[in-house]
Amino acid sequence: MKIMFISLGCDKNLVDTEEMLGILGAEGYTFTNDENEADVIVINSCCFINDAKEESINTILEMAEYKKTGNLKALIVTGCLAQRYKDEIIKEIPEVDAIIGTSSYDKIADVVKEAIEGKISEEFLDLNRLPNIGTNRMVTTGGYYAHLKIAEGCDKHCTYCIIPKIRGKYRSVPMEQLVKQAEYLASVGVKELILVAQETTIYGVDLYGKKSLHVLLQELCKISGIKMIRIMYCYPEEIYDELIETIAMEKKICNYLDMPIQHCSDHILRRMGRRTTKAELIDIVNKLRKRIPDIILRTTLIAGFPGETEEHHQEMMEFVDEMEFDRLGVFTYSPEEGTPAAVMENQIDEEIKEDWRDEIMELQQEIAFDKSESMIGRELVAMIEGKIAGEPAYVGRTYMDAPGIDGSIFVNTGEELMSGDLVKVKVTGANEYDLIGEIL
C-alpha cells in the first residue's frame, strides 16, 4: 500500500505530518508523491485564515477525483479544517473516507487500516489531550533542520483567532520527551532545531508552575549534534529575563527572535484582545537590543483590523519606521466565523486592507535594504542549503534567517559543499532581503 501525504498550513502542522509519516513508516507502509500511484491520500489541512481554508477545500476536492482516475482507495482528512468542519466535510464531500481531529493524529495507523478495509471512520479524542508521539518521526525538511513543537494549543483568545477552539488549551510537551525527540533528530543528521508552538514563551507554566523555556533551551544545548537553535512565536509580553539571558549566553541559540505583535496602536491592540501596549512593545524591543546587540527581531502585523482608521495605520507606519524590525511580514485581516472580531462593527474594505499592507511592506523593504547593506564586510557562519545549478555558488542561511520565511545568503566558492555544512562567509554584497558572500 502506497500512501501520499499533503501537508498544508504552518510548520506546527508539518510536525504533525512528520509524526504521522513516522507512525505509518514503522507499520511498514511506503510513500509516494504521485497521486496516480497512491492507494491512500492523507491531507493535513489548515483553516487559520480564509485563504488557507480555501486551499484545503480545493485540495480535498482535487484529490477526491483520483478515486475515479487513479488507484485511490481511501481519502483521509486531518488537521485544523477537519477539527473545525467535520460535519460539513462528511456531508459535502462523500469521497472522504476518514477524518481525524487535531489531538488524535497519533491514531493514524488505525484509521488508515480501517479506511483500506472500506470502513468510514472519525477519530476525535479529547481536544485537550496530547497525542502520544515517539521518536520515529520522518523529517521532510531536507534533513539538516527540523521543527520541534514544544507545546500545543493556546489560552490567549485573541479576538481574531480561532486556534483555541480547534487546538485546545495550552499544554506543554514534557521536557524529557522533547529532549529525547531532539536527540533522535540529531542522530539522523539534524543540526538546527527550530522551536515552535502557538506560543513558545510560556512553555512549562502548566507542567512546572513557571516559565521554563530557558531551562529547556539549556538542556537542548547539551545535545552534541545540534549546532543551532532558533525560537519562533514569542509573545512580547511573556518574554522574561532568564530567557533573554539564556539567549545571550548560550552560543548554540541563534540571536534571533520571532515576536508577533500584530499592531502598535493601544486602541487596536485592546480590540484584538492583545495584552501589550505600544510603550511595552518599545520597552521589550529596546531591552532585547541592549542585552543582545546583534539580535535579529522578526514580527508580523495585521492590516485592516475592524475599527482601524487611517490614523491608526499611520501610527503603525511611524512605529515600523522607528523600530526598524529586521524581518517583518503583514497579513490583511481575515474575518473568521466564530471569533469576536468577525462580528465587530466597522469592518474594513478589502481594497483598503491591501493598500495598507502594501504601504507597510514598501516601507519595510527600504528598512530591509539598509540593514542588508550594513552587513557588507561582516563575517558570518552560514548553513548550506543547496547548490545553484551551473554556477560555482551555493545558497545558504545565517543565524539571521529562518527557513521558508526569511532571506538567504548566496555563497561564491569553488569548493564542493554539502547541504547542512556550516561554513564561514564574508558578506560582499546585498539586495533587499538576501546577502551575497564568499567563503573564507
N, C-alpha and C positions, 0 to 999 in steps of 0.2 A: 504494500500500500504506500503510495506516494502522497505526501502532504505538502501543500503550498500555504505559506503564511503571508499575509499582507498586514503590515503594522502601520497604522495611521496615528497622527497626533504627536504628542510630546515625547521627550526622552524617558519620562516615567512610564509611559505606555510601552515604549520599546523594551524596557527592563522586563515588564510582564511578558512580552512576546518571547524574549530570550529565555525566560524561565519555562514557558510552555514548550519551546523547542527542546530544551534540555530534558524535560519530563518525557516528551514523546520519543526523543532520541534514545533515552535509556530503555524505553519499551520496545525498541527495535524498528521503529518507523524510519523511513527515508524521506528526503525532502526534495522538492523541485521548485524551480522558478517559472516553469512552463504551465500556463493554465490548461492547455490541452492534455497534458500528461497527468494532471493532479486527480487523484481519487477523492481527496478531501481538500477543501479550501477553508482556512480559518482567517477571518477578518477581525483584527483587533481594532475596534472603532474608536472614534473621538466625537465629541459634541460640545466642546468648550465654547466655541462661537459658531455663528450661523454658517460661515464658510466651511468649517470643519464638519459640521453636521451634514451639509450638502455633499461634501466629498465622500463621507462614509456611506450615505444612502446610495449615491451613484455607483460607488464601488461594489456594494452588495448587489445592486441590480445588474451591473455588468457581469459579475461573477456568476450570478444565477443563470445567465444564458448558457453557460458551459454545461449545464445539466442537459441541454438539448444538443449541443455540438461537440462536447468533449467526453472525457472519461468520468466526469464528476459524479460521484455517488452521494456526497454529503457536503453541505454548506453550513458552516458554523460561524456565528457572530458572537464576539466577546467585547469587553471594554465598556467605555462610558455610554455610547449610544445604546448598547444592549441593556445596560442597567437602567437607563432613563426611559427608553421607549420599547420595553419588552413587548407589551401587548400590541402596540402598533406594528412592530416588525412581524410578529406572528400572524396578525390579521392581514396585513397588506402585502407581505412577501412570502407566499406559501412555499417557495423553493428553499427557505431556510429550515434546516433540519434540527438545529440545536442552538440554544442561546445561553450564554454564561455571564453572570454578573461580575462586577469589578473585584469582589472579595472572594471569588470562587474559582479563579483561573487555575488553581492547583489541581482541580478535578478534571482537567482537560483530557487526560488519557481515558478515563471512564466515559466521558461524553463522546469522544471520537469512536470508541468501541461500540457504543450504543447506536451512534449515527450510521456506522458502517453496516450494522445489523438491521437498519431500517427503522429504528425507534426514534420518535420525536422526543426531545428532552429539553428540560430547562433546569439550570443549576444556579440557584440563588440562595446562598447561605447568608448568615448574619452579616449585614453590611459592615459591622464594626469588628469583624474578625480579621486576623492577619493570615493570609494564605501560608500554608506550610511549604516553605521552599528549602531546597538543599543546595548542593554545590555542583549540580550537573548543568548549570546554565550554559547556553550556547551563545558565545559572543558574536555579534553580527557587524561590529563596527570596524573591522579590519584587524583586530587582534591586539593592537598596541595601546588602545584606550578603551575604557568601559565606564558606564554609569553605575553608581552604587546607590540604590534607593534606600534611604535611611529611615524613612517614615512614610506612612500612608494617611490620607485624609487631611482634614483641616477644620479648625474650630473658629476661624476668624469671621466668617459670614459677611464678607464684603457684599454690598447691596447689588453688585453687578454679576456675582459669581454663583454658579450652580454646583461647584465642586463638592461642598459638604453634603449635598443631597445625593450625589452619585458616587462619592468616595468614602463617605462616613466621617466619623470624628477623628481627630488627630491621634495617631498611635505610633510610637517609635518601635523600630525593629530592635530587639535586644542586641547589645553591643557585641557579645560573644558570637552571635550569629553573623553580624556584619564583618567582624574580623576574619571569621572562617571563610566567608564568601570572598573577601578581599585577598586572602592567602591563596584561595583557589584561582582567582583571576590572575594573580601574579604568576602562579605556576604554569598558566597557559600562555604567558607572554605579555600580559597587560602591564604597561609601565605608567600610565596615567589614569588615576581614578577621578571621576567627576561626581561629586556628591549631589544628589538630587532628592527632592521631596516637594510636597506642596509648600512647605516651609521648612528649611533646614535649621534655622537659628534656635528654635525651641526644642531641638532634639533632646530627648531624655527626661523632659519635665514630667511626663506621665509615668515613666518607669522608675526614675531615680529621685523624683521630687525636686529636681533643679535642672537648669540648663546644663547639658553635658556634651555639647558638640566639641568643645575644646578637648575634653577627655578622649572622645572617640578619635579625633584627629591625631592626638598623641599616640594612641595605640596603632593607628594605621601607618603612621610614620615609621614604626618599628619593623614593618614588613620590607625585607631587603629588596625584593624585585620591584617594588613601587618606587618610582622616581619623582612623580609629580602628583599633587592632589589639588583639585580645583573645587571651589564651593559655589553652588548656584542657589538661587531662590532664598536670599536672606531678607527677611522683613526688617526695614530700617530701625523700627522701634525696639526690636528684640536683640540687636547687636550689642554685645556686652564686653566688658573689659578683658576678661580672661580669654575670650575668643580672639579679640584684636591682638593680645599679647602672644597668643599661640601662633597666629598667622605670621606675626613679626619675627618670632624666634625660630620656628621650625623651617629649615631650608627646603624641605620637600613640598611645603604648601605654597602654591602659587600666590604671589602678591596680586591677587585678582579677586574681586567680589562682585557677584551679581545681586543687585539690590533694587528690585522693582518698587518704584514709588508711586506710579500711576498719575499723579498730578502734584502741583505745589500750592494751589490756592486752598486756604483753610476752609473756605465755603464748600468747594467741590470735594475736598477730602472728607468733610463731615458727611456730605450726601453719599459718598461712596462707602461710608462705614469704615474708613481707614482710621488708624489710631496714632497718626502723627500730625504735627503741624509743620508749616513751612519753616519756622525757626528751628524746630527739632531736626528737620532734614538737613538744614545748613550746618547745624552743630555736628551731626554724625559724619557728614562728608568731611568737614574740617578736622574732626578728631582722627578719622582714618588716615587722611593725608599727612597729618602731623606726625603720627606714630609710624606710618609706613609710607615714606615719601614717594616711592615708585609704584604705589598700588594703582592698579587699573580698576576703575569703577564702571560697571555696566548697569544700565537701568532701562526700564520700559515705562511708557506713558500711554494714557488713553486720551484720544482726541474726540471731542463732541459728546461728553457725558451729559445726560439730561440736566438742563438748567445752566449749562456753561454758556457764558456770554463772550463777546469779542474782548471785553476787558479781562476776563479770566484767561482767555487764550493769549493775550499779550503779556499777561503776568507770567504765563508758562514760558513764552519765548524769552523774556528777560531772565527768568530763572535758569533756563538751559544755557543762555549766553554767559551768565555769571558763573554757574557751577562747572561748565566745561567738562561734562562727563566724557570719559574716554570712549565708551561704547554706548549707543542709545538706539532703541527701537520704539516705534509708535504704532499703536493699533487704533483704528477707528472704533468707537463704542458700538458694541453689538448687543441689542436687547435680547435677553434670554428669558423665555417664558418660565414662570415660577420664581423669578427673582424680584425683589422690591423695585429695583431700578427700571425694570421693563414697564411698570405701570406709573412711573413718576410723570408729572407734568413737564411741559417744555422739552419734549424730545427734539433732537437736532436733525435737520435735513442731512441726508447722506452727502450731498454735494459740499455742504459746509464742513462736515466732518473730514472729508477727503482733502479739502483745501487746507484746513488747519493742520492735518497730518503732514501734508506735503511741505508746508511752510516750516514746520519744526524740523523735518528731515533735511531740508535745504540748509537751514542754519547749522544743523549738526554736521553736515558734510563739510562745511567750512572749518568747523572746530576739529573734525577728524583729520582733515588735510594738514592743518597747522600742527597737530600732535604728531602725525606721521613724519612730517618734515623735521620736527625736533629730534627724532630718533636717529637721524643720519649721523654716522660716526660711532654710535653705541655698539657695544659687543654684547650679544645675547646668545642664549642656548636655544636651539630650535629642534623640535621633533619632526623628523622627515615623514611625510605622508605619501609621497609618490614621486615618480619621475615625470618630467614634461617631455612628451613624445618628440623625438627628433632634435632635442636640444641638450647641451651639457648642463642641465639645470634640474632642480627638484623643487617641489612645493612642500612647505612645512608650516609649523605653528610655533610661536613662542609662548611664554607664560601669559602674554597679554591677550591671547585669543582662544576662546572655546570653540570646539569643532562644530561646524554647521551653522553658526550664528555670527561669528566674528570674521576677521580677515585672515590673511596668510602672509608668509614671507617666502619669496622666490629666491632660491639659493643657487648661485652660479658656482659650479665646480666640475672638474673633470674626473673626480673620484667616483668610485662605484659605491653607492649608498643603498641601504635597505629601509623600507618603511619601518618606523619605530626607532631608528637610530637617533641618538641625541648628539648634535654637533654644535660647535661654537661658530658663530657667524658675526661678521661685521656688517652693519647696515650701510649700504651705499646709495640707496635711493628710496623714493616713496611715492605713492599716489594716495587717493582719498582714504582707502581702507586697508591697503596692502603695503608691505615693505619689500625691498629688493636688497639682497645681501650677497656676500661672497664668503666661502668657507675659510676659516683660519687654520 
